[in-house]
Amino acid sequence: MPCIVNCPWGPDHRQAVMKFADILASLIHDMKNSLGVVINTLEEFTRDSGDAPIDRKKIVALQQEAKRLNNHLIELLTLYKIENERISAHVEEWNVGEFLEELVIENRASAEAKQVQLEWRSDPGLYGYFDESLIRGVINNLLGNGLRYTSSKLLVSGVQEKGYLVLRVEDDGEGYPEEMLNTQAGQWQSDELVSEHTHLGLYFAAMVANMHRNKDRYGRISLSNCHTLSGGCFSLWLP
């Protein structure tokens, strides 16, 4: 796939007409699938109960789906609060390296189960100003999706560029399709968001990014291919 970079998504995403009912429908569908995996795996445990050794892969699969459910619920609650103007970014200073290391540790078991090499990288002594809870939700969602689409590697990194803190999640998979790279968040239709959770995840990330402001600058997101690794690269720009 060619290496293509799209235009960044910034405050213009507020032009999107997004109904909470559509968000709810999309997430319920995805959570239903995760619950199905959990139920089936637990049924397998019940059938195989006894002296048989515990299958670690099944345990990790349960953990993965539980994390997906938790991330979806956080995403749903946050979007509801954003739509009803009941939430604002609580910005504090954070050590970026420590923040990324924590995220990698949280997701390491899932990565090892899928034989994916998960690493973090940050400029030494880099600090950023952001809402830790909101950004953690975005990055965890991206890492969860990355584990589904990468080939063997995932890299989460932090750098300072052009006066912004830039957090990136990269993989060595097939990369983002050209139509996604060329589509602005505000151009997605409700039916597309319901049928494709990846788009909804990006919409959520754009909303969270835009909540971070510094004077006349807003947070934004951008997608590209072949940044450091050979696959897709999600960039979160925080002023």
FENGI-V630822 format. One record per residue. N is the residue number from 1. RES is the residue in one letter. SS is DSSP state (~ for helix, > for strand, _ for the rest). Layout:
BEGIN
n=N res=RES ss=SS
n=N res=RES ss=SS
END
This chain:
BEGIN
n=1 res=M ss=_
n=2 res=P ss=_
n=3 res=C ss=_
n=4 res=I ss=_
n=5 res=V ss=>
n=6 res=N ss=_
n=7 res=C ss=_
n=8 res=P ss=_
n=9 res=W ss=>
n=10 res=G ss=_
n=11 res=P ss=~
n=12 res=D ss=~
n=13 res=H ss=~
n=14 res=R ss=~
n=15 res=Q ss=~
n=16 res=A ss=_
n=17 res=V ss=_
n=18 res=M ss=_
n=19 res=K ss=_
n=20 res=F ss=~
n=21 res=A ss=~
n=22 res=D ss=~
n=23 res=I ss=~
n=24 res=L ss=~
n=25 res=A ss=~
n=26 res=S ss=~
n=27 res=L ss=~
n=28 res=I ss=~
n=29 res=H ss=~
n=30 res=D ss=~
n=31 res=M ss=~
n=32 res=K ss=~
n=33 res=N ss=~
n=34 res=S ss=~
n=35 res=L ss=~
n=36 res=G ss=~
n=37 res=V ss=~
n=38 res=V ss=~
n=39 res=I ss=~
n=40 res=N ss=~
n=41 res=T ss=~
n=42 res=L ss=~
n=43 res=E ss=~
n=44 res=E ss=~
n=45 res=F ss=~
n=46 res=T ss=~
n=47 res=R ss=~
n=48 res=D ss=_
n=49 res=S ss=_
n=50 res=G ss=_
n=51 res=D ss=_
n=52 res=A ss=_
n=53 res=P ss=_
n=54 res=I ss=_
n=55 res=D ss=_
n=56 res=R ss=~
n=57 res=K ss=~
n=58 res=K ss=~
n=59 res=I ss=~
n=60 res=V ss=~
n=61 res=A ss=~
n=62 res=L ss=~
n=63 res=Q ss=~
n=64 res=Q ss=~
n=65 res=E ss=~
n=66 res=A ss=~
n=67 res=K ss=~
n=68 res=R ss=~
n=69 res=L ss=~
n=70 res=N ss=~
n=71 res=N ss=~
n=72 res=H ss=~
n=73 res=L ss=~
n=74 res=I ss=~
n=75 res=E ss=~
n=76 res=L ss=~
n=77 res=L ss=~
n=78 res=T ss=~
n=79 res=L ss=~
n=80 res=Y ss=~
n=81 res=K ss=~
n=82 res=I ss=~
n=83 res=E ss=~
n=84 res=N ss=_
n=85 res=E ss=_
n=86 res=R ss=_
n=87 res=I ss=_
n=88 res=S ss=_
n=89 res=A ss=_
n=90 res=H ss=_
n=91 res=V ss=_
n=92 res=E ss=>
n=93 res=E ss=>
n=94 res=W ss=>
n=95 res=N ss=>
n=96 res=V ss=~
n=97 res=G ss=~
n=98 res=E ss=~
n=99 res=F ss=~
n=100 res=L ss=~
n=101 res=E ss=~
n=102 res=E ss=~
n=103 res=L ss=~
n=104 res=V ss=~
n=105 res=I ss=~
n=106 res=E ss=~
n=107 res=N ss=~
n=108 res=R ss=~
n=109 res=A ss=~
n=110 res=S ss=~
n=111 res=A ss=~
n=112 res=E ss=~
n=113 res=A ss=~
n=114 res=K ss=_
n=115 res=Q ss=_
n=116 res=V ss=_
n=117 res=Q ss=>
n=118 res=L ss=>
n=119 res=E ss=>
n=120 res=W ss=>
n=121 res=R ss=>
n=122 res=S ss=>
n=123 res=D ss=_
n=124 res=P ss=_
n=125 res=G ss=_
n=126 res=L ss=_
n=127 res=Y ss=>
n=128 res=G ss=>
n=129 res=Y ss=>
n=130 res=F ss=>
n=131 res=D ss=_
n=132 res=E ss=~
n=133 res=S ss=~
n=134 res=L ss=~
n=135 res=I ss=~
n=136 res=R ss=~
n=137 res=G ss=~
n=138 res=V ss=~
n=139 res=I ss=~
n=140 res=N ss=~
n=141 res=N ss=~
n=142 res=L ss=~
n=143 res=L ss=~
n=144 res=G ss=~
n=145 res=N ss=~
n=146 res=G ss=~
n=147 res=L ss=~
n=148 res=R ss=~
n=149 res=Y ss=~
n=150 res=T ss=_
n=151 res=S ss=_
n=152 res=S ss=_
n=153 res=K ss=>
n=154 res=L ss=>
n=155 res=L ss=>
n=156 res=V ss=>
n=157 res=S ss=>
n=158 res=G ss=>
n=159 res=V ss=>
n=160 res=Q ss=>
n=161 res=E ss=>
n=162 res=K ss=_
n=163 res=G ss=_
n=164 res=Y ss=>
n=165 res=L ss=>
n=166 res=V ss=>
n=167 res=L ss=>
n=168 res=R ss=>
n=169 res=V ss=>
n=170 res=E ss=>
n=171 res=D ss=>
n=172 res=D ss=_
n=173 res=G ss=_
n=174 res=E ss=_
n=175 res=G ss=_
n=176 res=Y ss=_
n=177 res=P ss=_
n=178 res=E ss=~
n=179 res=E ss=~
n=180 res=M ss=~
n=181 res=L ss=~
n=182 res=N ss=_
n=183 res=T ss=_
n=184 res=Q ss=_
n=185 res=A ss=~
n=186 res=G ss=~
n=187 res=Q ss=~
n=188 res=W ss=_
n=189 res=Q ss=_
n=190 res=S ss=~
n=191 res=D ss=~
n=192 res=E ss=~
n=193 res=L ss=~
n=194 res=V ss=~
n=195 res=S ss=~
n=196 res=E ss=_
n=197 res=H ss=~
n=198 res=T ss=~
n=199 res=H ss=~
n=200 res=L ss=~
n=201 res=G ss=~
n=202 res=L ss=~
n=203 res=Y ss=~
n=204 res=F ss=~
n=205 res=A ss=~
n=206 res=A ss=~
n=207 res=M ss=~
n=208 res=V ss=~
n=209 res=A ss=~
n=210 res=N ss=~
n=211 res=M ss=_
n=212 res=H ss=_
n=213 res=R ss=>
n=214 res=N ss=>
n=215 res=K ss=_
n=216 res=D ss=_
n=217 res=R ss=>
n=218 res=Y ss=>
n=219 res=G ss=_
n=220 res=R ss=>
n=221 res=I ss=>
n=222 res=S ss=>
n=223 res=L ss=>
n=224 res=S ss=>
n=225 res=N ss=>
n=226 res=C ss=_
n=227 res=H ss=_
n=228 res=T ss=_
n=229 res=L ss=_
n=230 res=S ss=_
n=231 res=G ss=_
n=232 res=G ss=>
n=233 res=C ss=>
n=234 res=F ss=>
n=235 res=S ss=>
n=236 res=L ss=>
n=237 res=W ss=>
n=238 res=L ss=>
n=239 res=P ss=_
END
